[in-house]
Amino acid sequence: MAVDTSNGAMFVLRSGLTQTVEQIDPVTGTQTVLATFDGLGLSYPTIDPRSHTLFAAGLVVIQTFHEIEIVSVNERSGAMTVGQPINAIVGPLAFHHTHGDSELNG
């Protein structure tokens, strides 16, 4: 689960045949699907509260190699992007703001 600290919005990654990013209303518990992914095992969600963007690491299997892609989802529009595969070990993602800039630390 990830929380947007600027507005209290809560988000969860739900796994199944397809994986979804869902927003949870903290008062009613209602879940709204923002984005759907096929074939990505998303983990380590975090939110940049300045841009209202959720980031997560996705495991991709290309032939016999495992690679990671960083996925972003705009929490307001549901628009998503998937970065190029990288051959690296990725742990929990976090944001550190310095001098008004967003910096993704992983």
Phi and psi restraints in degrees (range 20) as a CNS / XPLOR table:
assign (resid 1 and name C) (resid 2 and name N)
       (resid 2 and name CA) (resid 2 and name C) 1.0 -134.7 20.0 2
assign (resid 2 and name N) (resid 2 and name CA)
       (resid 2 and name C) (resid 3 and name N) 1.0 146.8 20.0 2
assign (resid 2 and name C) (resid 3 and name N)
       (resid 3 and name CA) (resid 3 and name C) 1.0 -124.3 20.0 2
assign (resid 3 and name N) (resid 3 and name CA)
       (resid 3 and name C) (resid 4 and name N) 1.0 132.0 20.0 2
assign (resid 3 and name C) (resid 4 and name N)
       (resid 4 and name CA) (resid 4 and name C) 1.0 -80.0 20.0 2
assign (resid 4 and name N) (resid 4 and name CA)
       (resid 4 and name C) (resid 5 and name N) 1.0 109.1 20.0 2
assign (resid 4 and name C) (resid 5 and name N)
       (resid 5 and name CA) (resid 5 and name C) 1.0 -69.7 20.0 2
assign (resid 5 and name N) (resid 5 and name CA)
       (resid 5 and name C) (resid 6 and name N) 1.0 -13.8 20.0 2
assign (resid 5 and name C) (resid 6 and name N)
       (resid 6 and name CA) (resid 6 and name C) 1.0 -80.3 20.0 2
assign (resid 6 and name N) (resid 6 and name CA)
       (resid 6 and name C) (resid 7 and name N) 1.0 -24.8 20.0 2
assign (resid 6 and name C) (resid 7 and name N)
       (resid 7 and name CA) (resid 7 and name C) 1.0 -139.1 20.0 2
assign (resid 7 and name N) (resid 7 and name CA)
       (resid 7 and name C) (resid 8 and name N) 1.0 1.5 20.0 2
assign (resid 7 and name C) (resid 8 and name N)
       (resid 8 and name CA) (resid 8 and name C) 1.0 78.4 20.0 2
assign (resid 8 and name N) (resid 8 and name CA)
       (resid 8 and name C) (resid 9 and name N) 1.0 5.5 20.0 2
assign (resid 8 and name C) (resid 9 and name N)
       (resid 9 and name CA) (resid 9 and name C) 1.0 -66.5 20.0 2
assign (resid 9 and name N) (resid 9 and name CA)
       (resid 9 and name C) (resid 10 and name N) 1.0 138.0 20.0 2
assign (resid 9 and name C) (resid 10 and name N)
       (resid 10 and name CA) (resid 10 and name C) 1.0 -111.9 20.0 2
assign (resid 10 and name N) (resid 10 and name CA)
       (resid 10 and name C) (resid 11 and name N) 1.0 141.8 20.0 2
assign (resid 10 and name C) (resid 11 and name N)
       (resid 11 and name CA) (resid 11 and name C) 1.0 -135.8 20.0 2
assign (resid 11 and name N) (resid 11 and name CA)
       (resid 11 and name C) (resid 12 and name N) 1.0 148.8 20.0 2
assign (resid 11 and name C) (resid 12 and name N)
       (resid 12 and name CA) (resid 12 and name C) 1.0 -138.2 20.0 2
assign (resid 12 and name N) (resid 12 and name CA)
       (resid 12 and name C) (resid 13 and name N) 1.0 150.2 20.0 2
assign (resid 12 and name C) (resid 13 and name N)
       (resid 13 and name CA) (resid 13 and name C) 1.0 -99.0 20.0 2
assign (resid 13 and name N) (resid 13 and name CA)
       (resid 13 and name C) (resid 14 and name N) 1.0 126.8 20.0 2
assign (resid 13 and name C) (resid 14 and name N)
       (resid 14 and name CA) (resid 14 and name C) 1.0 -115.9 20.0 2
assign (resid 14 and name N) (resid 14 and name CA)
       (resid 14 and name C) (resid 15 and name N) 1.0 127.6 20.0 2
assign (resid 14 and name C) (resid 15 and name N)
       (resid 15 and name CA) (resid 15 and name C) 1.0 -97.0 20.0 2
assign (resid 15 and name N) (resid 15 and name CA)
       (resid 15 and name C) (resid 16 and name N) 1.0 156.1 20.0 2
assign (resid 15 and name C) (resid 16 and name N)
       (resid 16 and name CA) (resid 16 and name C) 1.0 173.6 20.0 2
assign (resid 16 and name N) (resid 16 and name CA)
       (resid 16 and name C) (resid 17 and name N) 1.0 -152.5 20.0 2
assign (resid 16 and name C) (resid 17 and name N)
       (resid 17 and name CA) (resid 17 and name C) 1.0 -60.7 20.0 2
assign (resid 17 and name N) (resid 17 and name CA)
       (resid 17 and name C) (resid 18 and name N) 1.0 -37.3 20.0 2
assign (resid 17 and name C) (resid 18 and name N)
       (resid 18 and name CA) (resid 18 and name C) 1.0 -120.9 20.0 2
assign (resid 18 and name N) (resid 18 and name CA)
       (resid 18 and name C) (resid 19 and name N) 1.0 155.4 20.0 2
assign (resid 18 and name C) (resid 19 and name N)
       (resid 19 and name CA) (resid 19 and name C) 1.0 -107.2 20.0 2
assign (resid 19 and name N) (resid 19 and name CA)
       (resid 19 and name C) (resid 20 and name N) 1.0 141.1 20.0 2
assign (resid 19 and name C) (resid 20 and name N)
       (resid 20 and name CA) (resid 20 and name C) 1.0 -122.9 20.0 2
assign (resid 20 and name N) (resid 20 and name CA)
       (resid 20 and name C) (resid 21 and name N) 1.0 152.3 20.0 2
assign (resid 20 and name C) (resid 21 and name N)
       (resid 21 and name CA) (resid 21 and name C) 1.0 -104.7 20.0 2
assign (resid 21 and name N) (resid 21 and name CA)
       (resid 21 and name C) (resid 22 and name N) 1.0 121.5 20.0 2
assign (resid 21 and name C) (resid 22 and name N)
       (resid 22 and name CA) (resid 22 and name C) 1.0 -123.3 20.0 2
assign (resid 22 and name N) (resid 22 and name CA)
       (resid 22 and name C) (resid 23 and name N) 1.0 142.1 20.0 2
assign (resid 22 and name C) (resid 23 and name N)
       (resid 23 and name CA) (resid 23 and name C) 1.0 -95.0 20.0 2
assign (resid 23 and name N) (resid 23 and name CA)
       (resid 23 and name C) (resid 24 and name N) 1.0 137.0 20.0 2
assign (resid 23 and name C) (resid 24 and name N)
       (resid 24 and name CA) (resid 24 and name C) 1.0 -113.1 20.0 2
assign (resid 24 and name N) (resid 24 and name CA)
       (resid 24 and name C) (resid 25 and name N) 1.0 125.1 20.0 2
assign (resid 24 and name C) (resid 25 and name N)
       (resid 25 and name CA) (resid 25 and name C) 1.0 -73.4 20.0 2
assign (resid 25 and name N) (resid 25 and name CA)
       (resid 25 and name C) (resid 26 and name N) 1.0 118.8 20.0 2
assign (resid 25 and name C) (resid 26 and name N)
       (resid 26 and name CA) (resid 26 and name C) 1.0 -67.8 20.0 2
assign (resid 26 and name N) (resid 26 and name CA)
       (resid 26 and name C) (resid 27 and name N) 1.0 -16.7 20.0 2
assign (resid 26 and name C) (resid 27 and name N)
       (resid 27 and name CA) (resid 27 and name C) 1.0 -90.2 20.0 2
assign (resid 27 and name N) (resid 27 and name CA)
       (resid 27 and name C) (resid 28 and name N) 1.0 -49.3 20.0 2
assign (resid 27 and name C) (resid 28 and name N)
       (resid 28 and name CA) (resid 28 and name C) 1.0 -96.3 20.0 2
assign (resid 28 and name N) (resid 28 and name CA)
       (resid 28 and name C) (resid 29 and name N) 1.0 -19.6 20.0 2
assign (resid 28 and name C) (resid 29 and name N)
       (resid 29 and name CA) (resid 29 and name C) 1.0 80.8 20.0 2
assign (resid 29 and name N) (resid 29 and name CA)
       (resid 29 and name C) (resid 30 and name N) 1.0 2.1 20.0 2
assign (resid 29 and name C) (resid 30 and name N)
       (resid 30 and name CA) (resid 30 and name C) 1.0 -63.6 20.0 2
assign (resid 30 and name N) (resid 30 and name CA)
       (resid 30 and name C) (resid 31 and name N) 1.0 134.7 20.0 2
assign (resid 30 and name C) (resid 31 and name N)
       (resid 31 and name CA) (resid 31 and name C) 1.0 -108.0 20.0 2
assign (resid 31 and name N) (resid 31 and name CA)
       (resid 31 and name C) (resid 32 and name N) 1.0 133.1 20.0 2
assign (resid 31 and name C) (resid 32 and name N)
       (resid 32 and name CA) (resid 32 and name C) 1.0 -122.4 20.0 2
assign (resid 32 and name N) (resid 32 and name CA)
       (resid 32 and name C) (resid 33 and name N) 1.0 125.2 20.0 2
assign (resid 32 and name C) (resid 33 and name N)
       (resid 33 and name CA) (resid 33 and name C) 1.0 -74.9 20.0 2
assign (resid 33 and name N) (resid 33 and name CA)
       (resid 33 and name C) (resid 34 and name N) 1.0 125.3 20.0 2
assign (resid 33 and name C) (resid 34 and name N)
       (resid 34 and name CA) (resid 34 and name C) 1.0 -97.4 20.0 2
assign (resid 34 and name N) (resid 34 and name CA)
       (resid 34 and name C) (resid 35 and name N) 1.0 -37.9 20.0 2
assign (resid 34 and name C) (resid 35 and name N)
       (resid 35 and name CA) (resid 35 and name C) 1.0 -152.6 20.0 2
assign (resid 35 and name N) (resid 35 and name CA)
       (resid 35 and name C) (resid 36 and name N) 1.0 152.5 20.0 2
assign (resid 35 and name C) (resid 36 and name N)
       (resid 36 and name CA) (resid 36 and name C) 1.0 -126.1 20.0 2
assign (resid 36 and name N) (resid 36 and name CA)
       (resid 36 and name C) (resid 37 and name N) 1.0 136.9 20.0 2
assign (resid 36 and name C) (resid 37 and name N)
       (resid 37 and name CA) (resid 37 and name C) 1.0 -125.6 20.0 2
assign (resid 37 and name N) (resid 37 and name CA)
       (resid 37 and name C) (resid 38 and name N) 1.0 141.5 20.0 2
assign (resid 37 and name C) (resid 38 and name N)
       (resid 38 and name CA) (resid 38 and name C) 1.0 -109.6 20.0 2
assign (resid 38 and name N) (resid 38 and name CA)
       (resid 38 and name C) (resid 39 and name N) 1.0 133.5 20.0 2
assign (resid 38 and name C) (resid 39 and name N)
       (resid 39 and name CA) (resid 39 and name C) 1.0 78.4 20.0 2
assign (resid 39 and name N) (resid 39 and name CA)
       (resid 39 and name C) (resid 40 and name N) 1.0 3.0 20.0 2
assign (resid 39 and name C) (resid 40 and name N)
       (resid 40 and name CA) (resid 40 and name C) 1.0 -108.6 20.0 2
assign (resid 40 and name N) (resid 40 and name CA)
       (resid 40 and name C) (resid 41 and name N) 1.0 128.9 20.0 2
assign (resid 40 and name C) (resid 41 and name N)
       (resid 41 and name CA) (resid 41 and name C) 1.0 -92.4 20.0 2
assign (resid 41 and name N) (resid 41 and name CA)
       (resid 41 and name C) (resid 42 and name N) 1.0 84.6 20.0 2
assign (resid 41 and name C) (resid 42 and name N)
       (resid 42 and name CA) (resid 42 and name C) 1.0 -73.4 20.0 2
assign (resid 42 and name N) (resid 42 and name CA)
       (resid 42 and name C) (resid 43 and name N) 1.0 142.4 20.0 2
assign (resid 42 and name C) (resid 43 and name N)
       (resid 43 and name CA) (resid 43 and name C) 1.0 -153.4 20.0 2
assign (resid 43 and name N) (resid 43 and name CA)
       (resid 43 and name C) (resid 44 and name N) 1.0 173.0 20.0 2
assign (resid 43 and name C) (resid 44 and name N)
       (resid 44 and name CA) (resid 44 and name C) 1.0 57.4 20.0 2
assign (resid 44 and name N) (resid 44 and name CA)
       (resid 44 and name C) (resid 45 and name N) 1.0 52.0 20.0 2
assign (resid 44 and name C) (resid 45 and name N)
       (resid 45 and name CA) (resid 45 and name C) 1.0 -69.1 20.0 2
assign (resid 45 and name N) (resid 45 and name CA)
       (resid 45 and name C) (resid 46 and name N) 1.0 143.0 20.0 2
assign (resid 45 and name C) (resid 46 and name N)
       (resid 46 and name CA) (resid 46 and name C) 1.0 -148.2 20.0 2
assign (resid 46 and name N) (resid 46 and name CA)
       (resid 46 and name C) (resid 47 and name N) 1.0 159.6 20.0 2
assign (resid 46 and name C) (resid 47 and name N)
       (resid 47 and name CA) (resid 47 and name C) 1.0 -125.3 20.0 2
assign (resid 47 and name N) (resid 47 and name CA)
       (resid 47 and name C) (resid 48 and name N) 1.0 135.2 20.0 2
assign (resid 47 and name C) (resid 48 and name N)
       (resid 48 and name CA) (resid 48 and name C) 1.0 -86.7 20.0 2
assign (resid 48 and name N) (resid 48 and name CA)
       (resid 48 and name C) (resid 49 and name N) 1.0 107.2 20.0 2
assign (resid 48 and name C) (resid 49 and name N)
       (resid 49 and name CA) (resid 49 and name C) 1.0 -67.7 20.0 2
assign (resid 49 and name N) (resid 49 and name CA)
       (resid 49 and name C) (resid 50 and name N) 1.0 -18.6 20.0 2
assign (resid 49 and name C) (resid 50 and name N)
       (resid 50 and name CA) (resid 50 and name C) 1.0 -77.4 20.0 2
assign (resid 50 and name N) (resid 50 and name CA)
       (resid 50 and name C) (resid 51 and name N) 1.0 -38.5 20.0 2
assign (resid 50 and name C) (resid 51 and name N)
       (resid 51 and name CA) (resid 51 and name C) 1.0 -101.2 20.0 2
assign (resid 51 and name N) (resid 51 and name CA)
       (resid 51 and name C) (resid 52 and name N) 1.0 -4.1 20.0 2
assign (resid 51 and name C) (resid 52 and name N)
       (resid 52 and name CA) (resid 52 and name C) 1.0 55.5 20.0 2
assign (resid 52 and name N) (resid 52 and name CA)
       (resid 52 and name C) (resid 53 and name N) 1.0 47.1 20.0 2
assign (resid 52 and name C) (resid 53 and name N)
       (resid 53 and name CA) (resid 53 and name C) 1.0 -121.1 20.0 2
assign (resid 53 and name N) (resid 53 and name CA)
       (resid 53 and name C) (resid 54 and name N) 1.0 129.7 20.0 2
assign (resid 53 and name C) (resid 54 and name N)
       (resid 54 and name CA) (resid 54 and name C) 1.0 -90.2 20.0 2
assign (resid 54 and name N) (resid 54 and name CA)
       (resid 54 and name C) (resid 55 and name N) 1.0 135.1 20.0 2
assign (resid 54 and name C) (resid 55 and name N)
       (resid 55 and name CA) (resid 55 and name C) 1.0 -118.9 20.0 2
assign (resid 55 and name N) (resid 55 and name CA)
       (resid 55 and name C) (resid 56 and name N) 1.0 144.6 20.0 2
assign (resid 55 and name C) (resid 56 and name N)
       (resid 56 and name CA) (resid 56 and name C) 1.0 -148.9 20.0 2
assign (resid 56 and name N) (resid 56 and name CA)
       (resid 56 and name C) (resid 57 and name N) 1.0 155.9 20.0 2
assign (resid 56 and name C) (resid 57 and name N)
       (resid 57 and name CA) (resid 57 and name C) 1.0 -95.2 20.0 2
assign (resid 57 and name N) (resid 57 and name CA)
       (resid 57 and name C) (resid 58 and name N) 1.0 134.3 20.0 2
assign (resid 57 and name C) (resid 58 and name N)
       (resid 58 and name CA) (resid 58 and name C) 1.0 -119.4 20.0 2
assign (resid 58 and name N) (resid 58 and name CA)
       (resid 58 and name C) (resid 59 and name N) 1.0 128.3 20.0 2
assign (resid 58 and name C) (resid 59 and name N)
       (resid 59 and name CA) (resid 59 and name C) 1.0 -82.4 20.0 2
assign (resid 59 and name N) (resid 59 and name CA)
       (resid 59 and name C) (resid 60 and name N) 1.0 129.4 20.0 2
assign (resid 59 and name C) (resid 60 and name N)
       (resid 60 and name CA) (resid 60 and name C) 1.0 -123.0 20.0 2
assign (resid 60 and name N) (resid 60 and name CA)
       (resid 60 and name C) (resid 61 and name N) 1.0 133.5 20.0 2
assign (resid 60 and name C) (resid 61 and name N)
       (resid 61 and name CA) (resid 61 and name C) 1.0 -104.2 20.0 2
assign (resid 61 and name N) (resid 61 and name CA)
       (resid 61 and name C) (resid 62 and name N) 1.0 115.1 20.0 2
assign (resid 61 and name C) (resid 62 and name N)
       (resid 62 and name CA) (resid 62 and name C) 1.0 -112.1 20.0 2
assign (resid 62 and name N) (resid 62 and name CA)
       (resid 62 and name C) (resid 63 and name N) 1.0 109.0 20.0 2
assign (resid 62 and name C) (resid 63 and name N)
       (resid 63 and name CA) (resid 63 and name C) 1.0 55.3 20.0 2
assign (resid 63 and name N) (resid 63 and name CA)
       (resid 63 and name C) (resid 64 and name N) 1.0 -111.7 20.0 2
assign (resid 63 and name C) (resid 64 and name N)
       (resid 64 and name CA) (resid 64 and name C) 1.0 -108.1 20.0 2
assign (resid 64 and name N) (resid 64 and name CA)
       (resid 64 and name C) (resid 65 and name N) 1.0 5.7 20.0 2
assign (resid 64 and name C) (resid 65 and name N)
       (resid 65 and name CA) (resid 65 and name C) 1.0 -101.0 20.0 2
assign (resid 65 and name N) (resid 65 and name CA)
       (resid 65 and name C) (resid 66 and name N) 1.0 143.2 20.0 2
assign (resid 65 and name C) (resid 66 and name N)
       (resid 66 and name CA) (resid 66 and name C) 1.0 -102.6 20.0 2
assign (resid 66 and name N) (resid 66 and name CA)
       (resid 66 and name C) (resid 67 and name N) 1.0 128.1 20.0 2
assign (resid 66 and name C) (resid 67 and name N)
       (resid 67 and name CA) (resid 67 and name C) 1.0 -131.8 20.0 2
assign (resid 67 and name N) (resid 67 and name CA)
       (resid 67 and name C) (resid 68 and name N) 1.0 164.7 20.0 2
assign (resid 67 and name C) (resid 68 and name N)
       (resid 68 and name CA) (resid 68 and name C) 1.0 -113.5 20.0 2
assign (resid 68 and name N) (resid 68 and name CA)
       (resid 68 and name C) (resid 69 and name N) 1.0 139.8 20.0 2
assign (resid 68 and name C) (resid 69 and name N)
       (resid 69 and name CA) (resid 69 and name C) 1.0 -122.2 20.0 2
assign (resid 69 and name N) (resid 69 and name CA)
       (resid 69 and name C) (resid 70 and name N) 1.0 140.6 20.0 2
assign (resid 69 and name C) (resid 70 and name N)
       (resid 70 and name CA) (resid 70 and name C) 1.0 -93.7 20.0 2
assign (resid 70 and name N) (resid 70 and name CA)
       (resid 70 and name C) (resid 71 and name N) 1.0 125.1 20.0 2
assign (resid 70 and name C) (resid 71 and name N)
       (resid 71 and name CA) (resid 71 and name C) 1.0 -108.7 20.0 2
assign (resid 71 and name N) (resid 71 and name CA)
       (resid 71 and name C) (resid 72 and name N) 1.0 139.5 20.0 2
assign (resid 71 and name C) (resid 72 and name N)
       (resid 72 and name CA) (resid 72 and name C) 1.0 -125.2 20.0 2
assign (resid 72 and name N) (resid 72 and name CA)
       (resid 72 and name C) (resid 73 and name N) 1.0 143.7 20.0 2
assign (resid 72 and name C) (resid 73 and name N)
       (resid 73 and name CA) (resid 73 and name C) 1.0 -134.0 20.0 2
assign (resid 73 and name N) (resid 73 and name CA)
       (resid 73 and name C) (resid 74 and name N) 1.0 124.3 20.0 2
assign (resid 73 and name C) (resid 74 and name N)
       (resid 74 and name CA) (resid 74 and name C) 1.0 -73.1 20.0 2
assign (resid 74 and name N) (resid 74 and name CA)
       (resid 74 and name C) (resid 75 and name N) 1.0 122.7 20.0 2
assign (resid 74 and name C) (resid 75 and name N)
       (resid 75 and name CA) (resid 75 and name C) 1.0 -70.9 20.0 2
assign (resid 75 and name N) (resid 75 and name CA)
       (resid 75 and name C) (resid 76 and name N) 1.0 -17.0 20.0 2
assign (resid 75 and name C) (resid 76 and name N)
       (resid 76 and name CA) (resid 76 and name C) 1.0 -90.6 20.0 2
assign (resid 76 and name N) (resid 76 and name CA)
       (resid 76 and name C) (resid 77 and name N) 1.0 -41.4 20.0 2
assign (resid 76 and name C) (resid 77 and name N)
       (resid 77 and name CA) (resid 77 and name C) 1.0 -103.4 20.0 2
assign (resid 77 and name N) (resid 77 and name CA)
       (resid 77 and name C) (resid 78 and name N) 1.0 -20.1 20.0 2
assign (resid 77 and name C) (resid 78 and name N)
       (resid 78 and name CA) (resid 78 and name C) 1.0 82.1 20.0 2
assign (resid 78 and name N) (resid 78 and name CA)
       (resid 78 and name C) (resid 79 and name N) 1.0 -0.9 20.0 2
assign (resid 78 and name C) (resid 79 and name N)
       (resid 79 and name CA) (resid 79 and name C) 1.0 -61.8 20.0 2
assign (resid 79 and name N) (resid 79 and name CA)
       (resid 79 and name C) (resid 80 and name N) 1.0 136.1 20.0 2
assign (resid 79 and name C) (resid 80 and name N)
       (resid 80 and name CA) (resid 80 and name C) 1.0 -128.2 20.0 2
assign (resid 80 and name N) (resid 80 and name CA)
       (resid 80 and name C) (resid 81 and name N) 1.0 153.7 20.0 2
assign (resid 80 and name C) (resid 81 and name N)
       (resid 81 and name CA) (resid 81 and name C) 1.0 -133.6 20.0 2
assign (resid 81 and name N) (resid 81 and name CA)
       (resid 81 and name C) (resid 82 and name N) 1.0 150.7 20.0 2
assign (resid 81 and name C) (resid 82 and name N)
       (resid 82 and name CA) (resid 82 and name C) 1.0 -124.7 20.0 2
assign (resid 82 and name N) (resid 82 and name CA)
       (resid 82 and name C) (resid 83 and name N) 1.0 122.5 20.0 2
assign (resid 82 and name C) (resid 83 and name N)
       (resid 83 and name CA) (resid 83 and name C) 1.0 -74.1 20.0 2
assign (resid 83 and name N) (resid 83 and name CA)
       (resid 83 and name C) (resid 84 and name N) 1.0 170.6 20.0 2
assign (resid 83 and name C) (resid 84 and name N)
       (resid 84 and name CA) (resid 84 and name C) 1.0 -67.8 20.0 2
assign (resid 84 and name N) (resid 84 and name CA)
       (resid 84 and name C) (resid 85 and name N) 1.0 145.6 20.0 2
assign (resid 84 and name C) (resid 85 and name N)
       (resid 85 and name CA) (resid 85 and name C) 1.0 -60.1 20.0 2
assign (resid 85 and name N) (resid 85 and name CA)
       (resid 85 and name C) (resid 86 and name N) 1.0 139.7 20.0 2
assign (resid 85 and name C) (resid 86 and name N)
       (resid 86 and name CA) (resid 86 and name C) 1.0 -124.8 20.0 2
assign (resid 86 and name N) (resid 86 and name CA)
       (resid 86 and name C) (resid 87 and name N) 1.0 145.8 20.0 2
assign (resid 86 and name C) (resid 87 and name N)
       (resid 87 and name CA) (resid 87 and name C) 1.0 -96.6 20.0 2
assign (resid 87 and name N) (resid 87 and name CA)
       (resid 87 and name C) (resid 88 and name N) 1.0 83.0 20.0 2
assign (resid 87 and name C) (resid 88 and name N)
       (resid 88 and name CA) (resid 88 and name C) 1.0 -153.7 20.0 2
assign (resid 88 and name N) (resid 88 and name CA)
       (resid 88 and name C) (resid 89 and name N) 1.0 158.2 20.0 2
assign (resid 88 and name C) (resid 89 and name N)
       (resid 89 and name CA) (resid 89 and name C) 1.0 -90.6 20.0 2
assign (resid 89 and name N) (resid 89 and name CA)
       (resid 89 and name C) (resid 90 and name N) 1.0 127.2 20.0 2
assign (resid 89 and name C) (resid 90 and name N)
       (resid 90 and name CA) (resid 90 and name C) 1.0 -119.4 20.0 2
assign (resid 90 and name N) (resid 90 and name CA)
       (resid 90 and name C) (resid 91 and name N) 1.0 130.7 20.0 2
assign (resid 90 and name C) (resid 91 and name N)
       (resid 91 and name CA) (resid 91 and name C) 1.0 -106.4 20.0 2
assign (resid 91 and name N) (resid 91 and name CA)
       (resid 91 and name C) (resid 92 and name N) 1.0 -161.1 20.0 2
assign (resid 91 and name C) (resid 92 and name N)
       (resid 92 and name CA) (resid 92 and name C) 1.0 -54.8 20.0 2
assign (resid 92 and name N) (resid 92 and name CA)
       (resid 92 and name C) (resid 93 and name N) 1.0 138.7 20.0 2
assign (resid 92 and name C) (resid 93 and name N)
       (resid 93 and name CA) (resid 93 and name C) 1.0 -96.8 20.0 2
assign (resid 93 and name N) (resid 93 and name CA)
       (resid 93 and name C) (resid 94 and name N) 1.0 147.0 20.0 2
assign (resid 93 and name C) (resid 94 and name N)
       (resid 94 and name CA) (resid 94 and name C) 1.0 -150.0 20.0 2
assign (resid 94 and name N) (resid 94 and name CA)
       (resid 94 and name C) (resid 95 and name N) 1.0 158.7 20.0 2
assign (resid 94 and name C) (resid 95 and name N)
       (resid 95 and name CA) (resid 95 and name C) 1.0 -109.5 20.0 2
assign (resid 95 and name N) (resid 95 and name CA)
       (resid 95 and name C) (resid 96 and name N) 1.0 140.4 20.0 2
assign (resid 95 and name C) (resid 96 and name N)
       (resid 96 and name CA) (resid 96 and name C) 1.0 -129.2 20.0 2
assign (resid 96 and name N) (resid 96 and name CA)
       (resid 96 and name C) (resid 97 and name N) 1.0 118.9 20.0 2
assign (resid 96 and name C) (resid 97 and name N)
       (resid 97 and name CA) (resid 97 and name C) 1.0 -97.5 20.0 2
assign (resid 97 and name N) (resid 97 and name CA)
       (resid 97 and name C) (resid 98 and name N) 1.0 125.9 20.0 2
assign (resid 97 and name C) (resid 98 and name N)
       (resid 98 and name CA) (resid 98 and name C) 1.0 -132.7 20.0 2
assign (resid 98 and name N) (resid 98 and name CA)
       (resid 98 and name C) (resid 99 and name N) 1.0 133.1 20.0 2
assign (resid 98 and name C) (resid 99 and name N)
       (resid 99 and name CA) (resid 99 and name C) 1.0 50.7 20.0 2
assign (resid 99 and name N) (resid 99 and name CA)
       (resid 99 and name C) (resid 100 and name N) 1.0 36.2 20.0 2
assign (resid 99 and name C) (resid 100 and name N)
       (resid 100 and name CA) (resid 100 and name C) 1.0 80.9 20.0 2
assign (resid 100 and name N) (resid 100 and name CA)
       (resid 100 and name C) (resid 101 and name N) 1.0 3.7 20.0 2
assign (resid 100 and name C) (resid 101 and name N)
       (resid 101 and name CA) (resid 101 and name C) 1.0 -105.7 20.0 2
assign (resid 101 and name N) (resid 101 and name CA)
       (resid 101 and name C) (resid 102 and name N) 1.0 150.0 20.0 2
assign (resid 101 and name C) (resid 102 and name N)
       (resid 102 and name CA) (resid 102 and name C) 1.0 -93.0 20.0 2
assign (resid 102 and name N) (resid 102 and name CA)
       (resid 102 and name C) (resid 103 and name N) 1.0 139.9 20.0 2
assign (resid 102 and name C) (resid 103 and name N)
       (resid 103 and name CA) (resid 103 and name C) 1.0 -139.1 20.0 2
assign (resid 103 and name N) (resid 103 and name CA)
       (resid 103 and name C) (resid 104 and name N) 1.0 118.8 20.0 2
assign (resid 103 and name C) (resid 104 and name N)
       (resid 104 and name CA) (resid 104 and name C) 1.0 -83.9 20.0 2
assign (resid 104 and name N) (resid 104 and name CA)
       (resid 104 and name C) (resid 105 and name N) 1.0 121.5 20.0 2
assign (resid 104 and name C) (resid 105 and name N)
       (resid 105 and name CA) (resid 105 and name C) 1.0 -109.2 20.0 2
assign (resid 105 and name N) (resid 105 and name CA)
       (resid 105 and name C) (resid 106 and name N) 1.0 130.9 20.0 2
